[in-house]
Amino acid sequence: MVDTSDEWIIKRTGISERRIIDKETPIYTLAVKAARQAIEDSGISPEQIDLILVSTTTPDYLTPSTSCIIQKETGAVNAAAFDVMAACSGFIYGITIAKQFIETGYYKHVLMVSSEGMTKAVDWKDRKNCVLFGDGAGAVVLGKVEEGYGILSTYLGSDGTKGNLITIPCFYMPDEEVEKRKDYENKIALYQDGHEVFKFAVKMMPYATEKLLEISDITLDDVKYIIPHQANSRIIESAIKRLGVALEKVYTTIRKYGNISSASIPVAMDDAYRKKRIMKGDNLVLVGFGGGLTWGSALLRWSK
């Protein structure tokens, strides 16, 4: 489709595989499957879920929300439901929201799902972007855990003045957005300024990590893994170099799944959990960054 090669893609992105959903299949099916697995793994029933949160950049509908579709498909009949729009930072934003509801006692169990069908949002003639994105979903159930475990702290941020660096139009497209897509077949496809986004991500990943450690009063020596948004291996490597830590401390799945936006962090967490790479008491730093522009980080002490 475009002038590229496997060697070119791997060298610049670190991606060798991706998952691409069928054109005829709605993206919410990924979210529902992940949600069902998370509920089963949590040991509670769907009826015990009080709230469903979904982060997605690629909803099948603006209404009904993906969260309401998940409520229907999982039988979580007692749950309220709404979607969170924070692009690749959506999972961090979502678990931060869930944390507040649980700590205040307003809700007992929150289902957080990140679901993305990014390959439906790209233009397949856009060489710089179409090689990056894959499709997938990850989910967690959050509730009270023993003292000293779970989500210990989070940090969120945004810079709307640079929102035009990553855009997906909906009902409105100004002239400058039309011009950006003049060579696209899909005129409402995702656009991103790769050079500027790279600079932003390389700066923001260590910044959000350091801010989190500062408010958490721990050091990187106390952390088992940093689990970042899996945007691009060069971004991760450059950011980790700024942090001054070994690459082995960073848990990545980008080689197998590509960039799946807000789903990349929960998918990586699930991968580590299934491979028994994280154990009770391990400190994990989750860090996301993306469109909006948004960023966020969370310190999690594993208690599963």
ABEGO torsion letter per residue (X at the ends): XBBBBAAAAAAAAGBABBBBBBAABBAAAAAAAAAAAAAAAAGBBAAABABBBBBBABBABAOBBAAAAAAAAAGBAABBBBBBBAEAAAAAAAAAAAAAAAAAGABABBBBBBBBBAAAABBAABAAAAAABBBEBBBBBBBBBBBGBEBABBBBBBBAAAAAABBBBBABBBAAAAAAAAABABAABBBBBAAAAAAAAAAAAAAAAAAAAAAAGBBAAABABBBBBBABAAAAAAAAAAAGBBAAABBBAAAAAEBAEAAAAAAAAAAAAAAGABBBGBBBBBBBBEBOBBBBBBBBBBAX
